[in-house]
Amino acid sequence: MKNFLAPNIKTLRRKKELSQGELAVVLDITRNKIASYERGNSEPRLSILLSFAEYFRVSVDDLLSQDLSDEEVLIKSRKAFLQSSSDANTPLQIDGETQISLKNEEAIQEFVRKNQQIDKMLQGYKAFLEIRQAKTAVKNTEPPLLSAHNLLSVLEYLLKTNKELISSLAKTQ
């Protein structure tokens, strides 16, 4: 039986548009380990193999024995994984409160991830403006930060709308 582990790791990583370093961070291993696994120079410990399978949503057996570069094989593998997985009916975790379960779970997770990044940037920008505004209040020489506040309002509205969309998707499942 041919071992497909090395090409499958590379294929699945690329399908998620991740660098070796990004995947290494997700799995809490080094980039060099990912490169070594992809070249077939070494094989991961069982715990890492399980992490790969869980992250890519395929069984360990399929990760090792199936050519997952074939889209039909990959889809079949992911369906089997979700059906056999103990968390097959567990919705996706978005934050501490909201969960959703959709067929295109990768796209939803990416949407949620980007929304969370926007939220973090917004919070950082708010903190920056508060510090700047405190300094401005003391000097009172700079123009008001009205345009910055308008931008914040628009971003807050966008985030609120995105969160409502996520919530409504969670309710329809």
N, CA, C and O of each residue as an XYZ file, in Angstrom:
692
protein
N       0.842     -1.179      0.000
C       0.000      0.000      0.000
C       0.886      1.241      0.000
O       1.827      1.341      0.788
N       0.582      2.181     -0.885
C       1.355      3.406     -0.993
C       0.986      4.366      0.135
O      -0.180      4.486      0.511
N       2.001      5.049      0.667
C       1.793      6.032      1.716
C       1.646      7.416      1.078
O       2.570      7.904      0.428
N       0.486      8.042      1.264
C       0.194      9.345      0.672
C       0.371     10.494      1.665
O       0.007     11.629      1.358
N       0.916     10.224      2.833
C       0.984     11.248      3.874
C       1.676     12.524      3.394
O       1.106     13.610      3.501
N       2.883     12.408      2.871
C       3.657     13.596      2.475
C       2.918     14.446      1.430
O       2.743     15.645      1.645
N       2.483     13.864      0.318
C       1.784     14.708     -0.668
C       0.435     15.222     -0.163
O       0.001     16.307     -0.550
N      -0.229     14.446      0.702
C      -1.519     14.898      1.230
C      -1.372     16.107      2.143
O      -2.179     17.035      2.086
N      -0.347     16.098      2.981
C      -0.132     17.243      3.864
C       0.092     18.497      3.016
O      -0.485     19.552      3.280
N       0.926     18.363      2.010
C       1.233     19.503      1.143
C      -0.020     19.969      0.383
O      -0.301     21.165      0.310
N      -0.755     19.023     -0.173
C      -1.966     19.345     -0.929
C      -2.999     20.028     -0.053
O      -3.558     21.056     -0.435
N      -3.257     19.465      1.116
C      -4.282     20.019      1.998
C      -3.864     21.394      2.540
O      -4.698     22.288      2.681
N      -2.590     21.554      2.839
C      -2.089     22.848      3.302
C      -2.300     23.904      2.214
O      -2.762     25.012      2.491
N      -1.960     23.550      0.991
C      -2.101     24.495     -0.124
C      -3.563     24.819     -0.405
O      -3.893     25.953     -0.753
N      -4.439     23.831     -0.255
C      -5.871     24.078     -0.462
C      -6.397     25.101      0.534
O      -7.313     25.864      0.228
N      -5.820     25.114      1.714
C      -6.207     26.101      2.724
C      -5.422     27.402      2.577
O      -5.597     28.340      3.354
N      -4.551     27.439      1.561
C      -3.726     28.611      1.268
C      -2.897     29.030      2.486
O      -2.834     30.205      2.848
N      -2.269     28.036      3.100
C      -1.403     28.267      4.250
C       0.047     28.044      3.867
O       0.358     27.174      3.053
N       0.919     28.823      4.449
C       2.346     28.549      4.308
C       2.695     27.437      5.296
O       1.906     27.108      6.182
N       3.878     26.869      5.133
C       4.318     25.866      6.095
C       4.380     26.466      7.494
O       4.017     25.813      8.473
N       4.835     27.696      7.583
C       4.925     28.363      8.879
C       3.569     28.578      9.525
O       3.418     28.398     10.733
N       2.581     28.960      8.727
C       1.234     29.174      9.266
C       0.629     27.869      9.775
O       0.010     27.839     10.838
N       0.809     26.788      9.011
C       0.303     25.491      9.453
C       1.029     25.049     10.721
O       0.417     24.490     11.632
N       2.322     25.301     10.773
C       3.106     24.934     11.957
C       2.572     25.640     13.200
O       2.496     25.041     14.273
N       2.203     26.906     13.055
C       1.658     27.652     14.193
C       0.336     27.033     14.637
O       0.100     26.856     15.832
N      -0.524     26.703     13.676
C      -1.823     26.106     13.995
C      -1.644     24.800     14.764
O      -2.365     24.534     15.726
N      -0.678     23.987     14.332
C      -0.477     22.671     14.946
C       0.527     22.694     16.101
O       0.782     21.669     16.733
N       1.092     23.870     16.369
C       2.056     24.048     17.459
C       3.293     23.158     17.282
O       3.746     22.485     18.208
N       3.816     23.186     16.050
C       5.071     22.500     15.743
C       5.926     23.456     14.914
O       5.486     24.560     14.592
N       7.132     23.043     14.571
C       8.003     23.949     13.814
C       7.736     23.851     12.310
O       7.221     22.847     11.819
N       8.093     24.900     11.604
C       7.971     24.905     10.146
C       8.851     23.824      9.539
O       8.480     23.194      8.549
N      10.026     23.612     10.138
C      10.933     22.577      9.634
C      10.301     21.191      9.699
O      10.530     20.359      8.822
N       9.509     20.946     10.734
C       8.815     19.649     10.835
C       7.826     19.498      9.682
O       7.753     18.444      9.050
N       7.063     20.566      9.411
C       6.095     20.519      8.302
C       6.833     20.222      7.000
O       6.412     19.363      6.225
N       7.925     20.927      6.763
C       8.699     20.721      5.532
C       9.207     19.289      5.458
O       9.167     18.670      4.395
N       9.675     18.768      6.559
C      10.190     17.398      6.606
C       9.088     16.381      6.322
O       9.311     15.402      5.609
N       7.899     16.615      6.880
C       6.766     15.711      6.626
C       6.357     15.770      5.157
O       6.069     14.740      4.547
N       6.334     16.979      4.587
C       5.927     17.137      3.193
C       6.926     16.508      2.219
O       6.539     16.030      1.153
N       8.175     16.509      2.577
C       9.193     15.869      1.720
C       9.243     14.360      1.934
O       9.844     13.638      1.138
N       8.622     13.889      2.992
C       8.655     12.459      3.295
C       9.922     12.049      4.014
O      10.221     10.858      4.108
N      10.673     13.014      4.523
C      11.913     12.709      5.233
C      11.664     12.151      6.625
O      12.490     11.415      7.165
N      10.526     12.503      7.200
C      10.170     11.961      8.513
C       8.661     11.846      8.597
O       7.932     12.426      7.793
N       8.206     11.092      9.577
C       6.774     10.926      9.777
C       6.412     11.447     11.159
O       7.180     11.291     12.109
N       5.255     12.059     11.267
C       4.866     12.653     12.542
C       4.503     11.612     13.598
O       4.113     10.487     13.286
N       4.644     12.026     14.861
C       4.156     11.205     15.965
C       2.646     11.074     15.815
O       2.017     11.849     15.094
N       2.076     10.104     16.487
C       0.644      9.860     16.393
C      -0.168     11.091     16.786
O      -1.162     11.408     16.133
N       0.242     11.785     17.840
C      -0.513     12.965     18.283
C      -0.535     14.041     17.196
O      -1.551     14.710     17.007
N       0.571     14.207     16.486
C       0.628     15.201     15.397
C      -0.205     14.715     14.214
O      -0.898     15.503     13.570
N      -0.135     13.436     13.936
C      -0.932     12.857     12.851
C      -2.420     13.077     13.118
O      -3.180     13.417     12.211
N      -2.819     12.884     14.351
C      -4.218     13.127     14.726
C      -4.576     14.602     14.569
O      -5.685     14.938     14.153
N      -3.631     15.480     14.906
C      -3.875     16.913     14.743
C      -4.054     17.281     13.273
O      -4.929     18.077     12.930
N      -3.223     16.699     12.402
C      -3.379     16.925     10.959
C      -4.766     16.482     10.517
O      -5.471     17.229      9.839
N      -5.156     15.279     10.895
C      -6.447     14.731     10.479
C      -7.598     15.605     10.963
O      -8.519     15.906     10.204
N      -7.543     16.006     12.212
C      -8.599     16.850     12.774
C      -8.644     18.207     12.073
O      -9.716     18.693     11.714
N      -7.485     18.804     11.884
C      -7.434     20.126     11.257
C      -7.950     20.090      9.820
O      -8.692     20.978      9.399
N      -7.557     19.064      9.075
C      -7.967     18.975      7.669
C      -9.307     18.270      7.495
O      -9.816     18.160      6.379
N      -9.880     17.791      8.602
C     -11.189     17.134      8.584
C     -11.224     15.889      7.707
O     -12.150     15.688      6.921
N     -10.204     15.064      7.859
C     -10.143     13.774      7.177
C      -9.704     12.730      8.198
O      -9.138     13.075      9.236
N      -9.960     11.474      7.912
C      -9.526     10.436      8.839
C      -8.018     10.213      8.692
O      -7.431     10.524      7.655
N      -7.414      9.679      9.729
C      -5.993      9.350      9.680
C      -5.762      8.324      8.574
O      -4.783      8.409      7.832
N      -6.664      7.358      8.471
C      -6.541      6.331      7.438
C      -6.508      6.960      6.044
O      -5.660      6.605      5.225
N      -7.423      7.887      5.771
C      -7.448      8.544      4.463
C      -6.222      9.434      4.261
O      -5.688      9.512      3.155
N      -5.784     10.090      5.303
C      -4.589     10.936      5.219
C      -3.383     10.105      4.795
O      -2.520     10.578      4.056
N      -3.334      8.878      5.264
C      -2.209      7.994      4.952
C      -2.382      7.214      3.653
O      -1.403      6.973      2.947
N      -3.610      6.816      3.329
C      -3.777      5.825      2.256
C      -4.533      6.291      1.016
O      -4.618      5.543      0.041
N      -5.085      7.508      1.024
C      -5.847      7.989     -0.123
C      -5.152      9.185     -0.759
O      -4.513      9.977     -0.067
N      -5.275      9.315     -2.066
C      -4.730     10.476     -2.767
C      -5.747     11.610     -2.655
O      -6.689     11.691     -3.443
N      -5.549     12.480     -1.674
C      -6.510     13.547     -1.397
C      -6.356     14.749     -2.325
O      -7.049     15.751     -2.151
N      -5.461     14.663     -3.305
C      -5.382     15.722     -4.315
C      -6.548     15.577     -5.299
O      -6.892     16.523     -6.008
N      -7.148     14.392     -5.332
C      -8.345     14.153     -6.134
C      -9.535     14.729     -5.366
O      -9.875     14.247     -4.285
N     -10.160     15.753     -5.923
C     -11.227     16.477     -5.231
C     -12.373     15.565     -4.802
O     -12.915     15.732     -3.710
N     -12.747     14.606     -5.641
C     -13.833     13.690     -5.285
C     -13.454     12.830     -4.096
O     -14.277     12.597     -3.210
N     -12.229     12.363     -4.065
C     -11.753     11.549     -2.948
C     -11.740     12.386     -1.675
O     -12.128     11.906     -0.609
N     -11.296     13.631     -1.784
C     -11.242     14.519     -0.622
C     -12.651     14.781     -0.081
O     -12.869     14.703      1.128
N     -13.583     15.082     -0.941
C     -14.960     15.338     -0.510
C     -15.535     14.106      0.176
O     -16.158     14.210      1.232
N     -15.327     12.959     -0.416
C     -15.817     11.704      0.170
C     -15.170     11.479      1.545
O     -15.838     11.069      2.495
N     -13.891     11.747      1.634
C     -13.168     11.569      2.890
C     -13.702     12.501      3.972
O     -13.895     12.088      5.115
N     -13.939     13.760      3.605
C     -14.440     14.722      4.591
C     -15.849     14.369      5.046
O     -16.179     14.516      6.222
N     -16.683     13.901      4.115
C     -18.033     13.480      4.506
C     -17.960     12.304      5.477
O     -18.662     12.277      6.487
N     -17.111     11.343      5.164
C     -16.952     10.183      6.049
C     -16.415     10.613      7.407
O     -16.850     10.107      8.442
N     -15.482     11.533      7.402
C     -14.915     12.027      8.660
C     -16.001     12.664      9.515
O     -16.107     12.385     10.709
N     -16.808     13.523      8.894
C     -17.855     14.206      9.647
C     -18.916     13.238     10.158
O     -19.447     13.423     11.253
N     -19.227     12.210      9.376
C     -20.223     11.235      9.804
C     -19.710     10.340     10.920
O     -20.466      9.975     11.821
N     -18.438      9.986     10.870
C     -17.897      9.080     11.876
C     -17.344      9.801     13.093
O     -17.187      9.208     14.161
N     -17.055     11.059     12.929
C     -16.470     11.839     14.016
C     -17.458     11.971     15.162
O     -18.666     12.092     14.956
N     -16.926     11.944     16.357
C     -17.801     12.083     17.522
C     -18.406     13.469     17.584
O     -19.438     13.670     18.224
N     -17.770     14.435     16.918
C     -18.325     15.782     16.918
C     -19.006     16.123     15.597
O     -19.116     17.295     15.237
N     -19.462     15.103     14.878
C     -20.067     15.332     13.567
C     -21.262     16.266     13.646
O     -21.504     17.054     12.732
N     -22.007     16.178     14.737
C     -23.173     17.039     14.875
C     -22.887     18.266     15.722
O     -23.796     19.046     16.006
N     -21.651     18.445     16.124
C     -21.291     19.605     16.913
C     -21.092     20.791     15.983
O     -20.316     20.714     15.030
N     -21.781     21.875     16.254
C     -21.617     23.056     15.397
C     -20.237     23.677     15.542
O     -19.510     23.397     16.496
N     -19.893     24.514     14.590
C     -18.629     25.243     14.641
C     -18.648     26.231     15.793
O     -19.663     26.880     16.046
N     -17.536     26.344     16.485
C     -17.416     27.319     17.569
C     -16.949     28.638     16.979
O     -15.900     28.687     16.337
N     -17.692     29.688     17.180
C     -17.323     30.994     16.656
C     -16.753     31.852     17.759
O     -15.666     32.411     17.614
N     -17.453     31.961     18.832
C     -16.948     32.650     20.006
C     -17.522     31.906     21.201
O     -17.995     30.780     21.043
N     -17.499     32.475     22.348
C     -17.971     31.773     23.526
C     -19.444     31.454     23.490
O     -19.903     30.595     24.243
N     -20.208     32.129     22.629
C     -21.654     31.986     22.658
C     -22.256     31.410     21.384
O     -23.185     30.605     21.452
N     -21.754     31.802     20.242
C     -22.386     31.475     18.970
C     -21.762     30.257     18.321
O     -20.541     30.106     18.305
N     -22.604     29.394     17.788
C     -22.129     28.226     17.057
C     -22.985     28.075     15.805
O     -24.177     28.384     15.818
N     -22.370     27.596     14.724
C     -23.122     27.339     13.505
C     -22.669     26.023     12.903
O     -21.569     25.541     13.171
N     -23.524     25.464     12.099
C     -23.186     24.233     11.414
C     -23.688     24.351      9.983
O     -24.893     24.315      9.735
N     -22.754     24.493      9.037
C     -23.113     24.650      7.639
C     -22.291     23.699      6.787
O     -21.270     23.174      7.234
N     -22.738     23.479      5.558
C     -22.009     22.581      4.668
C     -20.661     23.159      4.279
O     -19.677     22.422      4.218
N     -20.587     24.458      4.015
C     -19.329     25.079      3.617
C     -18.643     25.657      4.836
O     -18.483     26.872      4.956
N     -18.246     24.795      5.720
C     -17.728     25.203      7.013
C     -16.407     25.953      6.909
O     -16.141     26.827      7.735
N     -15.577     25.643      5.930
C     -14.301     26.350      5.780
C     -14.525     27.826      5.431
O     -13.851     28.700      5.977
N     -15.455     28.100      4.538
C     -15.734     29.482      4.156
C     -16.304     30.255      5.334
O     -15.960     31.420      5.535
N     -17.157     29.631      6.100
C     -17.735     30.280      7.274
C     -16.649     30.558      8.307
O     -16.600     31.646      8.881
N     -15.778     29.579      8.544
C     -14.692     29.779      9.510
C     -13.784     30.934      9.064
O     -13.334     31.726      9.893
N     -13.519     31.029      7.776
C     -12.688     32.113      7.251
C     -13.390     33.463      7.449
O     -12.754     34.447      7.828
N     -14.686     33.503      7.194
C     -15.462     34.725      7.412
C     -15.399     35.137      8.881
O     -15.172     36.306      9.196
N     -15.596     34.189      9.758
C     -15.566     34.466     11.196
C     -14.177     34.936     11.610
O     -14.052     35.890     12.379
N     -13.132     34.277     11.109
C     -11.757     34.646     11.450
C     -11.467     36.087     11.020
O     -10.896     36.871     11.779
N     -11.868     36.419      9.797
C     -11.631     37.781      9.311
C     -12.435     38.798     10.115
O     -11.947     39.891     10.403
N     -13.660     38.443     10.477
C     -14.472     39.340     11.286
C     -13.816     39.569     12.651
O     -13.819     40.689     13.162
N     -13.262     38.525     13.230
C     -12.575     38.666     14.518
C     -11.322     39.526     14.382
O     -11.004     40.295     15.289
N     -10.610     39.410     13.267
C      -9.439     40.253     13.034
C      -9.848     41.726     12.930
O      -9.193     42.602     13.493
N     -10.923     41.982     12.213
C     -11.418     43.354     12.093
C     -11.780     43.888     13.470
O     -11.477     45.035     13.798
N     -12.421     43.066     14.262
C     -12.805     43.470     15.615
C     -11.578     43.840     16.449
O     -11.586     44.850     17.153
N     -10.523     43.022     16.372
C      -9.296     43.314     17.115
C      -8.656     44.619     16.639
O      -8.208     45.429     17.450
N      -8.616     44.816     15.316
C      -8.053     46.055     14.783
C      -8.865     47.258     15.241
O      -8.306     48.294     15.603
N     -10.178     47.117     15.224
C     -11.050     48.204     15.659
C     -10.791     48.543     17.123
O     -10.695     49.718     17.478
N     -10.680     47.537     17.966
C     -10.427     47.781     19.389
C      -9.076     48.481     19.583
O      -8.961     49.386     20.409
N      -8.072     48.071     18.839
C      -6.767     48.711     18.923
C      -6.812     50.156     18.467
O      -6.207     51.034     19.082
N      -7.532     50.391     17.388
C      -7.656     51.751     16.866
C      -8.418     52.638     17.851
O      -8.071     53.804     18.039
N      -9.454     52.084     18.476
C     -10.204     52.835     19.483
C      -9.290     53.252     20.634
O      -9.323     54.397     21.086
N      -8.477     52.308     21.098
C      -7.553     52.606     22.198
C      -6.575     53.706     21.783
O      -6.296     54.626     22.552
N      -6.061     53.597     20.559
C      -5.154     54.628     20.038
C      -5.828     55.997     20.031
O      -5.239     56.987     20.465
N      -7.058     56.052     19.538
C      -7.769     57.330     19.470
C      -8.047     57.897     20.853
O      -7.982     59.109     21.060
N      -8.358     57.017     21.798
C      -8.607     57.496     23.163
C      -7.351     58.130     23.743
O      -7.421     59.179     24.383
N      -6.208     57.502     23.524
C      -4.939     58.066     24.003
C      -4.661     59.394     23.303
O      -4.288     60.378     23.940
N      -4.848     59.406     21.993
C      -4.602     60.623     21.219
C      -5.546     61.743     21.636
O      -5.153     62.904     21.746
N      -6.798     61.366     21.863
C      -7.784     62.360     22.244
C      -7.462     62.936     23.630
O      -7.660     64.128     23.868
N      -6.968     62.094     24.535
C      -6.586     62.571     25.863
C      -5.447     63.583     25.745
O      -5.451     64.607     26.428
N      -4.471     63.294     24.878
C      -3.368     64.238     24.667
C      -3.862     65.514     24.000
O      -3.409     66.609     24.333
N      -4.791     65.372     23.059
C      -5.345     66.515     22.344
C      -6.129     67.413     23.290
O      -6.069     68.638     23.192
N      -6.866     66.792     24.208
C      -7.654     67.577     25.158
C      -6.746     68.453     26.012
O      -7.114     69.570     26.373
N      -5.560     67.943     26.333
C      -4.612     68.719     27.131
C      -4.051     69.863     26.306
O      -4.001     70.996     26.785
N      -3.628     69.595     25.081
C      -3.019     70.625     24.225
C      -4.069     71.505     23.568
O      -3.892     72.716     23.428
N      -5.190     70.856     23.159
C      -6.290     71.522     22.472
C      -5.834     72.318     21.251
O      -6.389     73.376     20.955
N      -4.826     71.812     20.544
C      -4.322     72.493     19.360
C      -4.645     71.733     18.083
O      -4.632     72.328     17.005
N      -4.930     70.455     18.167
C      -5.222     69.660     16.971
C      -6.710     69.748     16.638
O      -7.527     70.020     17.517
N      -7.067     69.517     15.358
C      -8.482     69.535     14.978
C      -9.218     68.345     15.611
O      -8.589     67.346     15.960
N     -10.524     68.447     15.759
C     -11.285     67.341     16.356
C     -11.157     66.066     15.522
O     -10.862     66.113     14.328
N     -11.380     64.954     16.164
C     -11.232     63.653     15.515
C     -12.563     63.146     14.953
O     -12.853     61.951     15.009
N     -13.356     64.053     14.418
C     -14.671     63.701     13.924
C     -14.605     62.638     12.831
O     -15.371     61.675     12.865
N     -13.709     62.795     11.869
C     -13.642     61.820     10.780
C     -13.229     60.441     11.297
O     -13.720     59.425     10.806
N     -12.345     60.400     12.266
C     -11.942     59.123     12.859
C     -13.128     58.480     13.567
O     -13.311     57.264     13.494
N     -13.924     59.276     14.244
C     -15.103     58.729     14.927
C     -16.136     58.228     13.925
O     -16.813     57.229     14.169
N     -16.257     58.927     12.792
C     -17.165     58.450     11.743
C     -16.703     57.090     11.213
O     -17.512     56.188     10.996
N     -15.390     56.960     11.008
C     -14.835     55.684     10.556
C     -15.124     54.588     11.568
O     -15.526     53.484     11.200
N     -14.921     54.892     12.827
C     -15.209     53.908     13.879
C     -16.680     53.507     13.866
O     -17.007     52.333     14.041
N     -17.548     54.456     13.664
C     -18.987     54.157     13.619
C     -19.321     53.214     12.470
O     -20.097     52.273     12.632
N     -18.728     53.475     11.313
C     -18.959     52.609     10.156
C     -18.438     51.198     10.428
O     -19.118     50.212     10.145
N     -17.226     51.111     10.981
C     -16.653     49.795     11.285
C     -17.471     49.052     12.343
O     -17.680     47.844     12.233
N     -17.925     49.764     13.352
C     -18.763     49.136     14.374
C     -20.064     48.619     13.765
O     -20.528     47.532     14.109
N     -20.646     49.396     12.868
C     -21.864     48.969     12.186
C     -21.598     47.714     11.349
O     -22.394     46.775     11.360
N     -20.477     47.704     10.627
C     -20.109     46.540      9.814
C     -19.954     45.298     10.693
O     -20.481     44.233     10.369
N     -19.239     45.438     11.793
C     -19.056     44.298     12.698
C     -20.383     43.838     13.286
O     -20.635     42.638     13.393
N     -21.228     44.785     13.665
C     -22.539     44.442     14.222
C     -23.348     43.662     13.186
O     -23.980     42.657     13.513
N     -23.327     44.128     11.943
C     -24.047     43.447     10.867
C     -23.500     42.037     10.641
O     -24.264     41.085     10.482
N     -22.168     41.912     10.628
C     -21.550     40.586     10.465
C     -21.951     39.653     11.600
O     -22.273     38.489     11.362
N     -21.934     40.154     12.826
C     -22.311     39.331     13.980
C     -23.777     38.917     13.900
O     -24.129     37.795     14.265
N     -24.634     39.824     13.422
C     -26.048     39.478     13.243
C     -26.209     38.397     12.188
O     -27.034     37.496     12.341
N     -25.418     38.480     11.106
C     -25.454     37.452     10.071
C     -25.037     36.102     10.662
O     -25.693     35.086     10.432
N     -23.967     36.105     11.406
C     -23.496     34.864     12.033
C     -24.564     34.308     12.965
O     -24.809     33.102     12.988
N     -25.201     35.191     13.735
C     -26.247     34.777     14.649
C     -27.438     34.183     13.901
O     -27.976     33.150     14.299
N     -27.846     34.843     12.816
C     -28.978     34.331     12.057
C     -28.670     32.991     11.405
O     -29.540     32.126     11.305
N     -27.415     32.820     10.957
C     -27.020     31.520     10.413
C     -27.069     30.447     11.487
O     -27.458     29.309     11.222
N     -26.677     30.810     12.689
C     -26.694     29.852     13.794
C     -28.129     29.439     14.123
O     -28.379     28.281     14.458
N     -29.068     30.375     14.029
C     -30.461     30.076     14.362
C     -31.125     29.203     13.309
O     -32.029     28.433     13.633
N     -30.692     29.306     12.043
C     -31.341     28.546     10.966
C     -30.855     27.107     10.919
O     -31.424     26.292     10.193
N     -29.828     26.779     11.667
C     -29.286     25.420     11.619
C     -29.964     24.508     12.611
O     -29.624     23.329     12.698
